[in-house]
Amino acid sequence: MICTLSGRGQVLSCGRGETTPVTMTTIGRILCRIGLHRWGRKRGYNEFSSNVIEWEQRCERCGKRKRWVEPKRDRRRD
């Protein structure tokens, strides 16, 4: 069965003439499912005695977390 979005993406029309309302959360879940997340702003955790910064971002739709670690820049080299 082939389904298409009609109008401004508010109604999903399927091959049998059925129409069901589509909310943005449904579309958002589909986008997150295929890997198109809406990442929020970066948040960094800085332990002063460490040489690294731990970064984290969260998807605003599904809540998935993306974490990575970066070395701190050397302040002595300018």
Number of C-alpha atoms within 10 A of each C-alpha: 5 7 13 11 13 11 8 6 13 14 16 17 17 14 10 9 9 10 14 11 11 14 12 12 11 11 13 16 15 13 15 17 11 8 9 12 19 17 17 14 11 11 13 15 11 13 10 8 6 9 12 15 18 15 15 17 18 18 16 14 16 16 14 13 12 12 12 10 12 11 10 12 10 8 6 5 5 4
